[in-house]
């Protein structure tokens, strides 16, 4: 008899991981009984039980009370346990930090927001303090941590612990930093690293299957989502919407170019044009109908619409989601953005939506990236 193929156990392990990830993905959408999961996925009830029962025993999943109605023995719906594993997402901003602890079902367990000017800090201080915040927040949650991620306001090469920040116009001291190495491990797990706007787009999956996400803070970032997946690009740099040029010989930008849209529609430009001290003051001035504030929003929305029209001419997607600081001005800003897009693309309809998450979107999307990684490799849930 010939010896068994050396690749057979590998294929078997890969199939098991695939099937378990499929089941956990269904449970992330909604609780479901073993029988219902078998019907949804096409797996046998025995296979479903053999894959999920160890996670029930480990406290990752929990059984609900038997469901009533239907024919036969009542099923017991499975859901992610309320005291089960969590992921930690941290967004390091130019002038602050947002962190959240999220369950595998997407529910937010804990959240932290800090104002902290990172422009004068070196990389070790920025990410060392972020790691301490993440550990403190996860300790307050009191649940096992299966992974952590950090989002940064700069293009990033790579996604793992050795990912490197590239140019960082608004945080020049961080250019070339490796956040995953400096952030360290949280609960012994390696860290996921990514651009804050690209990861912020992940928080909006379900709003539409195809959309462009654009987020404003000190700068402007973006993410492109097609078929429910964020496009990273060949080098992980897709979505640099803030540096789309809207005026060739216009205002100088920290990236070294001129006329980038973030110099006209980023938060500092909005505040300067409106003569406002901060976002709350600008929002109040807009609501009060102050001419300078309304004119500033009009100018910013027109510039942003022009930039997005250029992006949509390339990717041809049906929706735009405004996030970050734009959410505070969404009711005024969105119509201006949409009008400018339609002026430049009159034959193509577009929906302009306002994020429901606002500033925490990047941290939430980062936690989502961590849970996606865990569900793609569910054995992580059983490792000490």
ABEGO torsion letter per residue (X at the ends): XBBBBAAAAAAAAAAAAAAAAAAAAAAAABBBBAAAAAAAAGBBAAAAAAAAAAAAAAGABBBBBBBBEEBEBBBBBBBBBAABBBBBBBBBBAAEBBBBBBBAAGBBABBBBBBBBAAABBAAAAAAAAAAAAAAAAAAAGBBBAEBBBBBBBBBBEABAABBBBBBAABAAABGBBAAAAAEBBGGBBBBBBBAAAAAAAAABGABABBBBBBBBABBBBBBBBGGBBBAEAAGABGBAAABBABAABBBBAAGBBGBAAAAABAAAAAAAAGBABAAAAAAAAAAGBAAAAAAAAAAAAAAAAAAAAAAAAAGBABBBBBEAAAAAAAAAAAAAAAAAAAABAABBBBBBBBAAEAAAAAAAAAAAAAAAAAABAAAAABX
